Amino acid sequence: MKIYKKIVLVFVALLPFTGCSPENDIKIGQSTDYTFFEEFLGNTADGNVINITGWTNYAQTGTVAWIEGIYSGSKYAEFSAYQSGQASNIAWLISPAINMDTKDHETLVFDVAQAYVSSPSNSIELLISTDYDGTNVLAANWQPVSFTTPPLNYDTNFTFFSSGLVDLSSYTGNIYIAFRCKGSGTNSTLDGTYELDNIRIFDKK
């Protein structure tokens, strides 16, 4: 997390503020019958490396992994290459296996925020695999999937936006959902932050 995050938040405290508490979450009805749900409530300390049973937290390039975020009672996953000292940081956060044979209209939605991201190369991607073995990340086949990314605008730093509805109904068997971030700790145009919360798969009828 960037050191100046909390300084900036002091100045915007009197403004309408969503920050790290996603209030503009997409409406999916009253159903709580989720095929999959993760909201990172097990986070225990801001800045700890995320270690959730069944999840893979993998630093592909460099040593930066996804970390626990906690701010004003909200908990989320966070990636930032800021001050890593490494020219390239690529990190994956991969879900456990998710069974896609229990519903007919599976739909994914999640909340995502950015801060100080000024280049599309400082990116967050959504990928899905049907053959990941739970260990060998780069040996699996990963399919990129489109979603609505947060605007790269300093006025919306740390504000969560909905990914929009991502149709997963064509998948069968087990799938794995991955969030891959890319950044740099030596290039100030690539050292922004991404935050992730409320990952849900539900039956959209």
MDAnalysis code that builds the backbone (N, CA, C; Angstrom):
import MDAnalysis as mda
import numpy as np

u = mda.Universe.empty(615, n_residues=205, atom_resindex=np.repeat(np.arange(205), 3), trajectory=True)
u.add_TopologyAttr("name", ["N", "CA", "C"] * 205)
u.add_TopologyAttr("resid", np.arange(1, 206))
u.add_TopologyAttr("resname", ["MET", "LYS", "ILE", "TYR", "LYS", "LYS", "ILE", "VAL", "LEU", "VAL", "PHE", "VAL", "ALA", "LEU", "LEU", "PRO", "PHE", "THR", "GLY", "CYS", "SER", "PRO", "GLU", "ASN", "ASP", "ILE", "LYS", "ILE", "GLY", "GLN", "SER", "THR", "ASP", "TYR", "THR", "PHE", "PHE", "GLU", "GLU", "PHE", "LEU", "GLY", "ASN", "THR", "ALA", "ASP", "GLY", "ASN", "VAL", "ILE", "ASN", "ILE", "THR", "GLY", "TRP", "THR", "ASN", "TYR", "ALA", "GLN", "THR", "GLY", "THR", "VAL", "ALA", "TRP", "ILE", "GLU", "GLY", "ILE", "TYR", "SER", "GLY", "SER", "LYS", "TYR", "ALA", "GLU", "PHE", "SER", "ALA", "TYR", "GLN", "SER", "GLY", "GLN", "ALA", "SER", "ASN", "ILE", "ALA", "TRP", "LEU", "ILE", "SER", "PRO", "ALA", "ILE", "ASN", "MET", "ASP", "THR", "LYS", "ASP", "HIS", "GLU", "THR", "LEU", "VAL", "PHE", "ASP", "VAL", "ALA", "GLN", "ALA", "TYR", "VAL", "SER", "SER", "PRO", "SER", "ASN", "SER", "ILE", "GLU", "LEU", "LEU", "ILE", "SER", "THR", "ASP", "TYR", "ASP", "GLY", "THR", "ASN", "VAL", "LEU", "ALA", "ALA", "ASN", "TRP", "GLN", "PRO", "VAL", "SER", "PHE", "THR", "THR", "PRO", "PRO", "LEU", "ASN", "TYR", "ASP", "THR", "ASN", "PHE", "THR", "PHE", "PHE", "SER", "SER", "GLY", "LEU", "VAL", "ASP", "LEU", "SER", "SER", "TYR", "THR", "GLY", "ASN", "ILE", "TYR", "ILE", "ALA", "PHE", "ARG", "CYS", "LYS", "GLY", "SER", "GLY", "THR", "ASN", "SER", "THR", "LEU", "ASP", "GLY", "THR", "TYR", "GLU", "LEU", "ASP", "ASN", "ILE", "ARG", "ILE", "PHE", "ASP", "LYS", "LYS"])
u.atoms.positions = np.array([
    [0.855, -1.189, 0.000],
    [0.000, 0.000, 0.000],
    [0.892, 1.240, 0.000],
    [0.587, 2.220, -0.812],
    [1.412, 3.405, -0.865],
    [1.324, 4.193, 0.434],
    [2.476, 4.745, 0.842],
    [2.530, 5.475, 2.109],
    [1.576, 6.652, 2.104],
    [1.443, 7.302, 0.927],
    [0.625, 8.505, 0.908],
    [-0.856, 8.235, 0.785],
    [-1.259, 6.981, 0.815],
    [-2.688, 6.665, 0.721],
    [-3.478, 7.343, 1.822],
    [-3.047, 7.147, 3.054],
    [-3.813, 7.682, 4.174],
    [-3.759, 9.201, 4.230],
    [-2.642, 9.804, 3.711],
    [-2.558, 11.262, 3.657],
    [-3.619, 11.816, 2.725],
    [-3.746, 11.178, 1.547],
    [-4.757, 11.611, 0.578],
    [-6.149, 11.480, 1.161],
    [-6.404, 10.399, 1.877],
    [-7.735, 10.163, 2.413],
    [-8.137, 11.214, 3.432],
    [-7.163, 11.786, 4.124],
    [-7.485, 12.843, 5.079],
    [-8.115, 14.024, 4.366],
    [-7.574, 14.366, 3.175],
    [-8.063, 15.518, 2.444],
    [-9.437, 15.293, 1.815],
    [-9.791, 14.040, 1.590],
    [-11.090, 13.775, 0.961],
    [-12.112, 13.296, 1.971],
    [-11.795, 13.376, 3.233],
    [-12.675, 12.835, 4.266],
    [-14.038, 13.504, 4.283],
    [-14.113, 14.743, 3.832],
    [-15.381, 15.468, 3.881],
    [-16.174, 15.316, 2.592],
    [-15.625, 14.571, 1.632],
    [-16.305, 14.385, 0.356],
    [-17.078, 13.081, 0.359],
    [-18.070, 12.925, -0.558],
    [-18.718, 11.614, -0.703],
    [-17.648, 10.572, -0.973],
    [-17.656, 9.505, -0.208],
    [-16.488, 8.631, -0.189],
    [-16.904, 7.181, -0.112],
    [-16.372, 6.380, -1.053],
    [-16.578, 4.944, -0.977],
    [-15.308, 4.236, -0.536],
    [-14.141, 4.762, -0.987],
    [-12.853, 4.253, -0.545],
    [-12.773, 2.758, -0.617],
    [-12.364, 2.149, 0.481],
    [-12.162, 0.710, 0.500],
    [-13.395, -0.030, 0.973],
    [-14.524, 0.620, 0.965],
    [-15.785, -0.020, 1.336],
    [-16.730, 0.069, 0.152],
    [-16.833, -0.989, -0.659],
    [-17.564, -0.904, -1.929],
    [-19.062, -0.728, -1.746],
    [-19.513, 0.516, -1.821],
    [-20.937, 0.811, -1.651],
    [-21.672, 0.832, -2.986],
    [-20.913, 0.933, -4.090],
    [-21.549, 0.995, -5.406],
    [-21.598, -0.389, -6.041],
    [-21.730, -1.399, -5.214],
    [-21.752, -2.788, -5.644],
    [-22.935, -3.046, -6.580],
    [-22.705, -3.870, -7.588],
    [-23.766, -4.175, -8.543],
    [-24.911, -4.921, -7.857],
    [-26.113, -4.655, -8.278],
    [-27.281, -5.292, -7.685],
    [-27.528, -6.648, -8.350],
    [-27.586, -7.696, -7.550],
    [-27.819, -9.027, -8.116],
    [-29.027, -9.679, -7.464],
    [-29.909, -8.872, -6.932],
    [-31.117, -9.419, -6.332],
    [-30.886, -9.830, -4.894],
    [-31.853, -10.495, -4.324],
    [-31.819, -10.842, -2.910],
    [-31.206, -12.225, -2.660],
    [-30.893, -12.966, -3.732],
    [-30.379, -14.313, -3.546],
    [-29.013, -14.317, -2.887],
    [-28.820, -15.209, -1.929],
    [-27.504, -15.422, -1.341],
    [-27.034, -16.833, -1.637],
    [-27.637, -17.459, -2.647],
    [-27.286, -18.813, -3.037],
    [-26.115, -18.761, -4.011],
    [-24.938, -18.471, -3.473],
    [-23.767, -18.316, -4.310],
    [-23.104, -19.657, -4.577],
    [-22.648, -19.839, -5.801],
    [-21.793, -20.975, -6.115],
    [-20.426, -20.785, -5.477],
    [-19.994, -19.533, -5.421],
    [-18.685, -19.206, -4.842],
    [-18.731, -17.793, -4.295],
    [-18.054, -17.574, -3.166],
    [-18.040, -16.241, -2.566],
    [-16.750, -16.071, -1.768],
    [-16.073, -14.954, -1.971],
    [-14.896, -14.618, -1.157],
    [-14.875, -13.118, -0.904],
    [-14.847, -12.734, 0.385],
    [-14.801, -11.315, 0.727],
    [-13.643, -10.976, 1.660],
    [-12.704, -11.898, 1.824],
    [-11.454, -11.650, 2.537],
    [-11.637, -11.245, 3.992],
    [-12.691, -11.755, 4.612],
    [-12.940, -11.421, 6.023],
    [-11.929, -12.066, 6.962],
    [-11.160, -13.028, 6.448],
    [-10.133, -13.656, 7.275],
    [-8.858, -12.840, 7.395],
    [-8.779, -11.698, 6.705],
    [-7.595, -10.844, 6.831],
    [-7.364, -10.468, 8.289],
    [-6.123, -10.554, 8.730],
    [-5.808, -10.280, 10.137],
    [-4.928, -9.061, 10.346],
    [-4.133, -8.684, 9.329],
    [-3.239, -7.534, 9.499],
    [-2.944, -6.910, 8.145],
    [-3.124, -5.620, 8.046],
    [-2.868, -4.902, 6.804],
    [-1.416, -5.115, 6.380],
    [-1.218, -5.604, 5.167],
    [0.122, -5.811, 4.649],
    [0.627, -7.229, 4.720],
    [-0.072, -8.113, 5.442],
    [0.317, -9.521, 5.450],
    [0.108, -10.135, 4.076],
    [0.971, -11.054, 3.685],
    [0.759, -11.799, 2.445],
    [-0.486, -12.667, 2.600],
    [-1.366, -12.620, 1.612],
    [-2.605, -13.404, 1.679],
    [-2.285, -14.895, 1.663],
    [-2.871, -15.601, 2.619],
    [-2.706, -17.050, 2.712],
    [-4.054, -17.641, 3.104],
    [-4.866, -17.966, 2.097],
    [-6.206, -18.490, 2.306],
    [-6.236, -19.934, 1.830],
    [-6.758, -20.811, 2.646],
    [-6.834, -22.222, 2.285],
    [-7.500, -22.406, 0.925],
    [-6.833, -23.135, 0.040],
    [-7.380, -23.414, -1.283],
    [-6.970, -22.421, -2.353],
    [-6.539, -21.228, -1.932],
    [-6.129, -20.199, -2.878],
    [-4.638, -20.319, -3.177],
    [-4.238, -19.870, -4.365],
    [-2.827, -19.773, -4.739],
    [-2.455, -18.302, -4.835],
    [-1.402, -17.902, -4.127],
    [-0.869, -16.545, -4.185],
    [0.552, -16.675, -4.714],
    [0.740, -16.353, -5.980],
    [1.978, -16.702, -6.682],
    [2.637, -15.467, -7.278],
    [3.888, -15.207, -6.875],
    [4.677, -14.135, -7.472],
    [5.451, -14.714, -8.642],
    [5.002, -14.425, -9.843],
    [5.625, -14.972, -11.049],
    [6.948, -14.291, -11.347],
    [6.970, -12.970, -11.264],
    [8.169, -12.183, -11.513],
    [8.358, -11.219, -10.354],
    [9.563, -11.191, -9.789],
    [9.789, -10.391, -8.592],
    [9.263, -11.121, -7.368],
    [9.212, -10.413, -6.259],
    [8.804, -11.034, -4.990],
    [7.493, -10.492, -4.439],
    [6.873, -9.561, -5.141],
    [5.627, -8.971, -4.647],
    [4.470, -9.939, -4.868],
    [3.748, -10.253, -3.790],
    [2.561, -11.095, -3.861],
    [1.337, -10.257, -3.481],
    [0.164, -10.843, -3.587],
    [-1.054, -10.179, -3.124],
    [-1.036, -10.137, -1.592],
    [-1.452, -9.018, -1.029],
    [-1.428, -8.853, 0.420],
    [-2.819, -8.555, 0.972],
    [-2.949, -8.732, 2.276],
    [-4.189, -8.394, 2.973],
    [-4.309, -6.868, 3.073],
    [-5.476, -6.364, 2.736],
    [-5.774, -4.955, 2.939],
    [-6.842, -4.804, 4.003],
    [-6.637, -3.866, 4.908],
    [-7.638, -3.543, 5.922],
    [-7.649, -2.029, 6.089],
    [-8.821, -1.426, 5.898],
    [-8.937, 0.024, 6.097],
    [-10.345, 0.366, 6.542],
    [-10.458, 1.063, 7.652],
    [-11.760, 1.488, 8.200],
    [-12.733, 0.323, 8.292],
    [-12.247, -0.814, 8.703],
    [-13.111, -1.977, 8.894],
    [-13.328, -2.816, 7.651],
    [-12.966, -2.291, 6.468],
    [-13.110, -3.065, 5.237],
    [-11.888, -3.938, 5.027],
    [-12.104, -5.124, 4.471],
    [-11.027, -6.062, 4.184],
    [-11.094, -6.452, 2.717],
    [-9.924, -6.586, 2.098],
    [-9.853, -6.801, 0.660],
    [-8.478, -7.344, 0.324],
    [-8.262, -7.753, -0.911],
    [-6.957, -8.168, -1.406],
    [-6.317, -6.995, -2.137],
    [-4.989, -6.898, -2.048],
    [-4.301, -5.737, -2.618],
    [-2.998, -6.153, -3.300],
    [-2.718, -5.507, -4.421],
    [-1.441, -5.664, -5.116],
    [-0.859, -4.286, -5.374],
    [0.426, -4.114, -5.092],
    [1.133, -2.889, -5.454],
    [2.615, -3.178, -5.579],
    [3.205, -2.702, -6.675],
    [4.646, -2.844, -6.873],
    [5.410, -1.665, -6.294],
    [4.728, -0.737, -5.677],
    [5.343, 0.493, -5.160],
    [6.514, 0.171, -4.229],
    [7.659, 0.756, -4.531],
    [8.887, 0.609, -3.744],
    [9.381, -0.842, -3.632],
    [9.016, -1.678, -4.589],
    [9.519, -3.058, -4.554],
    [11.007, -3.116, -4.888],
    [11.495, -2.108, -5.628],
    [12.886, -2.113, -6.057],
    [13.149, -3.050, -7.221],
    [12.088, -3.633, -7.766],
    [12.219, -4.608, -8.852],
    [11.600, -4.056, -10.125],
    [12.281, -4.283, -11.248],
    [11.835, -3.708, -12.518],
    [10.503, -4.279, -12.982],
    [10.214, -5.521, -12.614],
    [8.959, -6.146, -13.015],
    [8.382, -6.944, -11.862],
    [7.102, -6.744, -11.627],
    [6.365, -7.529, -10.641],
    [5.098, -8.058, -11.296],
    [4.943, -9.377, -11.266],
    [3.733, -10.022, -11.764],
    [3.262, -10.994, -10.684],
    [2.028, -10.841, -10.247],
    [1.516, -11.685, -9.167],
    [0.126, -12.191, -9.512],
    [-0.129, -13.449, -9.143],
    [-1.410, -14.113, -9.392],
    [-2.105, -14.387, -8.068],
    [-3.415, -14.220, -8.063],
    [-4.257, -14.679, -6.955],
    [-5.310, -15.586, -7.580],
    [-5.250, -16.887, -7.236],
    [-6.046, -17.892, -7.937],
    [-6.983, -18.588, -6.954],
    [-8.231, -18.696, -7.332],
    [-9.256, -19.299, -6.487],
    [-9.055, -20.799, -6.356],
    [-9.720, -21.411, -5.380],
    [-9.826, -22.877, -5.375],
    [-10.654, -23.337, -6.574],
    [-10.717, -24.652, -6.777],
    [-11.567, -25.207, -7.837],
    [-13.027, -24.859, -7.562],
    [-13.732, -24.451, -8.609],
    [-15.146, -24.076, -8.498],
    [-15.951, -24.977, -9.431],
    [-16.899, -25.695, -8.879],
    [-17.722, -26.644, -9.648],
    [-18.794, -25.887, -10.430],
    [-18.753, -26.023, -11.748],
    [-19.682, -25.299, -12.605],
    [-20.861, -26.155, -13.062],
    [-21.060, -27.307, -12.427],
    [-22.134, -28.207, -12.837],
    [-23.341, -28.180, -11.906],
    [-23.351, -27.245, -10.962],
    [-24.457, -27.204, -10.004],
    [-25.532, -26.192, -10.386],
    [-25.216, -25.264, -11.288],
    [-26.164, -24.239, -11.735],
    [-26.179, -24.198, -13.259],
    [-27.100, -23.418, -13.810],
    [-27.216, -23.326, -15.269],
    [-26.749, -22.002, -15.848],
    [-26.783, -20.951, -15.037],
    [-26.502, -19.611, -15.563],
    [-25.469, -18.909, -14.681],
    [-24.346, -19.579, -14.472],
    [-23.335, -19.018, -13.565],
    [-22.799, -17.684, -14.087],
    [-22.743, -16.737, -13.174],
    [-22.293, -15.389, -13.501],
    [-21.346, -14.906, -12.414],
    [-20.233, -14.348, -12.840],
    [-19.223, -13.826, -11.922],
    [-19.351, -12.317, -11.806],
    [-19.188, -11.812, -10.586],
    [-19.109, -10.371, -10.367],
    [-18.171, -10.142, -9.187],
    [-17.430, -9.055, -9.239],
    [-16.530, -8.711, -8.138],
    [-16.333, -7.200, -8.116],
    [-15.716, -6.720, -7.049],
    [-15.440, -5.293, -6.904],
    [-13.943, -5.061, -7.053],
    [-13.588, -4.011, -7.786],
    [-12.175, -3.737, -8.039],
    [-11.919, -2.238, -7.972],
    [-10.789, -1.885, -7.372],
    [-10.389, -0.486, -7.248],
    [-8.945, -0.337, -7.709],
    [-8.605, 0.881, -8.114],
    [-7.219, 1.188, -8.444],
    [-6.817, 2.472, -7.725],
    [-5.516, 2.689, -7.620],
    [-5.011, 3.952, -7.082],
    [-3.654, 4.254, -7.701],
    [-3.527, 5.446, -8.265],
    [-2.284, 5.923, -8.859],
    [-1.839, 5.079, -10.052],
    [-2.793, 4.415, -10.689],
    [-2.495, 3.687, -11.918],
    [-2.651, 4.665, -13.078],
    [-1.588, 4.833, -13.853],
    [-1.627, 5.817, -14.939],
    [-1.365, 5.206, -16.303],
    [-1.104, 3.888, -16.349],
    [-0.791, 3.238, -17.621],
    [-1.510, 1.906, -17.714],
    [-2.056, 1.559, -18.883],
    [-2.680, 0.242, -19.069],
    [-1.700, -0.904, -18.850],
    [-0.390, -0.630, -18.939],
    [0.602, -1.676, -18.703],
    [0.701, -2.038, -17.226],
    [0.238, -1.145, -16.370],
    [0.121, -1.426, -14.929],
    [-1.280, -1.999, -14.743],
    [-1.405, -3.321, -14.969],
    [-2.714, -3.885, -15.275],
    [-3.206, -4.898, -14.262],
    [-4.515, -5.139, -14.306],
    [-5.138, -6.275, -13.637],
    [-5.918, -7.046, -14.689],
    [-5.749, -8.362, -14.684],
    [-6.408, -9.227, -15.662],
    [-7.211, -10.303, -14.939],
    [-8.276, -10.718, -15.581],
    [-9.078, -11.851, -15.138],
    [-8.823, -13.001, -16.098],
    [-8.440, -14.160, -15.550],
    [-8.172, -15.332, -16.380],
    [-8.864, -16.545, -15.776],
    [-9.228, -17.498, -16.634],
    [-9.909, -18.709, -16.181],
    [-9.211, -19.932, -16.768],
    [-9.034, -20.952, -15.938],
    [-8.431, -22.205, -16.389],
    [-9.348, -23.374, -16.040],
    [-9.355, -24.357, -16.916],
    [-10.081, -25.605, -16.642],
    [-9.114, -26.756, -16.380],
    [-7.802, -26.498, -16.509],
    [-6.835, -27.584, -16.333],
    [-5.737, -27.270, -15.317],
    [-5.886, -26.224, -14.555],
    [-4.911, -25.915, -13.505],
    [-4.918, -27.037, -12.474],
    [-3.716, -27.473, -12.072],
    [-3.633, -28.593, -11.127],
    [-3.497, -28.154, -9.678],
    [-3.617, -26.854, -9.444],
    [-3.520, -26.338, -8.087],
    [-2.115, -26.004, -7.656],
    [-1.135, -26.284, -8.512],
    [0.261, -26.053, -8.154],
    [1.049, -25.343, -9.252],
    [0.986, -25.878, -10.458],
    [1.830, -25.388, -11.553],
    [1.094, -24.320, -12.367],
    [1.221, -23.092, -11.913],
    [0.452, -21.990, -12.498],
    [0.741, -21.814, -13.980],
    [2.002, -21.778, -14.342],
    [2.370, -21.455, -15.718],
    [2.210, -22.638, -16.669],
    [2.005, -23.831, -16.132],
    [1.780, -25.000, -16.984],
    [0.327, -25.111, -17.425],
    [-0.557, -24.398, -16.754],
    [-1.989, -24.458, -17.081],
    [-2.310, -23.558, -18.266],
    [-3.437, -23.836, -18.904],
    [-3.957, -22.957, -19.952],
    [-4.891, -21.941, -19.298],
    [-4.637, -20.670, -19.554],
    [-5.420, -19.592, -18.948],
    [-6.070, -18.756, -20.043],
    [-7.366, -18.613, -19.943],
    [-8.130, -17.848, -20.933],
    [-8.450, -16.470, -20.363],
    [-8.009, -15.393, -21.031],
    [-8.368, -14.056, -20.561],
    [-9.852, -13.789, -20.763],
    [-10.455, -13.135, -19.784],
    [-11.885, -12.834, -19.820],
    [-12.068, -11.340, -19.564],
    [-12.905, -10.721, -20.365],
    [-13.118, -9.278, -20.240],
    [-14.008, -8.946, -19.043],
    [-13.732, -7.814, -18.421],
    [-14.580, -7.270, -17.371],
    [-14.415, -5.759, -17.380],
    [-15.240, -5.076, -16.628],
    [-15.175, -3.618, -16.573],
    [-14.116, -3.198, -15.569],
    [-13.036, -2.597, -16.048],
    [-11.960, -2.164, -15.173],
    [-12.274, -0.780, -14.603],
    [-11.718, -0.457, -13.429],
    [-11.980, 0.858, -12.856],
    [-11.314, 1.950, -13.682],
    [-11.884, 3.141, -13.715],
    [-11.279, 4.228, -14.491],
    [-9.926, 4.628, -13.920],
    [-8.979, 4.928, -14.820],
    [-7.656, 5.376, -14.381],
    [-7.702, 6.872, -14.165],
    [-8.239, 7.231, -13.019],
    [-8.519, 8.626, -12.700],
    [-8.187, 8.854, -11.235],
    [-7.321, 9.821, -10.948],
    [-6.919, 10.063, -9.563],
    [-8.095, 10.455, -8.679],
    [-9.152, 10.999, -9.286],
    [-10.329, 11.378, -8.492],
    [-11.044, 10.159, -7.925],
    [-10.803, 8.989, -8.495],
    [-11.472, 7.776, -8.016],
    [-10.486, 6.798, -7.372],
    [-9.311, 7.289, -6.981],
    [-8.359, 6.431, -6.284],
    [-9.015, 5.753, -5.081],
    [-8.797, 4.441, -4.957],
    [-9.288, 3.625, -3.841],
    [-10.812, 3.492, -3.801],
    [-11.496, 3.874, -4.870],
    [-12.940, 3.705, -4.936],
    [-13.262, 2.411, -5.677],
    [-14.041, 1.552, -5.065],
    [-14.391, 0.286, -5.691],
    [-15.475, 0.476, -6.752],
    [-15.304, -0.249, -7.861],
    [-16.279, -0.293, -8.941],
    [-16.623, -1.749, -9.219],
    [-17.814, -1.966, -9.734],
    [-18.204, -3.325, -10.096],
    [-17.522, -3.759, -11.383],
    [-17.182, -5.031, -11.438],
    [-16.619, -5.627, -12.652],
    [-17.643, -5.748, -13.763],
    [-18.925, -5.586, -13.415],
    [-19.983, -5.950, -14.343],
    [-20.210, -7.450, -14.291],
    [-21.231, -7.906, -14.976],
    [-21.584, -9.318, -14.958],
    [-20.770, -10.081, -16.002],
    [-20.046, -11.095, -15.538],
    [-19.202, -11.904, -16.417],
    [-19.861, -13.273, -16.579],
    [-20.292, -13.591, -17.781],
    [-21.020, -14.828, -18.054],
    [-20.073, -16.033, -18.043],
    [-20.326, -16.971, -17.134],
    [-19.519, -18.192, -17.056],
    [-20.331, -19.439, -17.414],
    [-21.510, -19.250, -17.965],
    [-22.440, -20.371, -18.154],
    [-21.949, -21.412, -19.157],
    [-20.969, -21.077, -19.975],
    [-20.472, -22.039, -20.967],
    [-19.493, -23.040, -20.362],
    [-19.049, -22.799, -19.136],
    [-18.061, -23.688, -18.519],
    [-18.748, -24.859, -17.823],
    [-18.088, -26.019, -17.870],
    [-18.539, -27.193, -17.133],
    [-17.362, -27.757, -16.342],
    [-17.677, -28.637, -15.394],
    [-16.616, -29.198, -14.570],
    [-16.051, -28.151, -13.628],
    [-14.798, -28.333, -13.227],
    [-14.145, -27.394, -12.320],
    [-13.388, -26.319, -13.088],
    [-13.479, -25.099, -12.613],
    [-12.682, -24.010, -13.156],
    [-11.923, -23.333, -12.022],
    [-10.910, -22.580, -12.406],
    [-10.155, -21.742, -11.474],
    [-10.176, -20.319, -12.014],
    [-10.408, -19.362, -11.132],
    [-10.432, -17.957, -11.507],
    [-9.160, -17.297, -10.991],
    [-8.455, -16.595, -11.867],
    [-7.201, -15.949, -11.486],
    [-7.279, -14.444, -11.725],
    [-6.661, -13.715, -10.825],
    [-6.471, -12.275, -10.978],
    [-4.963, -12.045, -11.049],
    [-4.510, -11.569, -12.203],
    [-3.077, -11.365, -12.417],
    [-2.788, -9.876, -12.556],
    [-1.878, -9.384, -11.741],
    [-1.488, -7.975, -11.783],
    [-0.047, -7.838, -12.248],
    [0.188, -6.756, -12.984],
    [1.532, -6.445, -13.470],
    [1.893, -5.016, -13.075],
    [3.125, -4.840, -12.634],
    [3.589, -3.512, -12.268],
    [5.104, -3.471, -12.211],
    [5.634, -2.348, -11.726],
    [7.084, -2.174, -11.610],
    [7.393, -1.306, -10.404],
    [8.432, -1.699, -9.690],
    [8.861, -0.910, -8.546],
    [9.956, 0.077, -8.870],
    [10.386, 0.119, -10.136],
    [11.426, 1.059, -10.539],
    [10.932, 2.056, -11.582],
    [9.713, 1.901, -12.026],
    [9.110, 2.796, -13.015],
    [7.880, 3.427, -12.372],
    [7.930, 4.720, -12.121],
    [6.858, 5.381, -11.372],
    [5.533, 5.406, -12.120],
    [5.531, 5.123, -13.420],
    [4.263, 5.059, -14.158],
    [3.620, 3.674, -14.045],
    [4.305, 2.730, -13.391],
    [3.807, 1.354, -13.314],
    [3.754, 0.836, -11.882],
    [3.734, 1.751, -10.904],
    [3.790, 1.302, -9.505],
    [2.485, 1.559, -8.751],
    [1.373, 1.525, -9.475],
    [0.069, 1.761, -8.863],
    [-0.433, 0.565, -8.081],
    [-1.609, 0.756, -7.489],
    [-2.223, -0.233, -6.599],
    [-3.542, -0.731, -7.180],
    [-3.817, -2.031, -6.988],
    [-5.130, -2.595, -7.284],
    [-5.681, -3.259, -6.027],
    [-6.985, -3.147, -5.839],
    [-7.667, -3.769, -4.706],
    [-8.853, -4.572, -5.224],
    [-9.145, -5.670, -4.550],
    [-10.133, -6.640, -5.021],
    [-10.982, -7.102, -3.848],
    [-12.304, -7.223, -4.061],
    [-13.187, -7.640, -2.981],
    [-14.461, -8.267, -3.551],
    [-15.194, -8.951, -2.668],
    [-16.543, -9.463, -2.968],
    [-16.615, -10.231, -4.282],
    [-15.829, -11.285, -4.382],
    [-15.837, -12.136, -5.565],
    [-17.000, -13.125, -5.416],
    [-17.933, -13.078, -6.350],
    [-19.124, -13.929, -6.246],
    [-19.455, -14.586, -7.579],
    [-19.877, -15.831, -7.500],
    [-20.490, -16.498, -8.646],
    [-21.897, -16.903, -8.213],
    [-22.894, -16.499, -8.990],
    [-24.275, -16.774, -8.651],
    [-25.033, -17.224, -9.899],
    [-26.215, -17.743, -9.701],
    [-27.051, -18.227, -10.799],
    [-27.933, -17.095, -11.283],
    [-27.618, -16.539, -12.431],
    [-28.387, -15.427, -12.986],
    [-29.550, -15.975, -13.801],
    [-30.753, -15.819, -13.281],
    [-31.936, -16.388, -13.929],
    [-32.718, -15.321, -14.682],
])
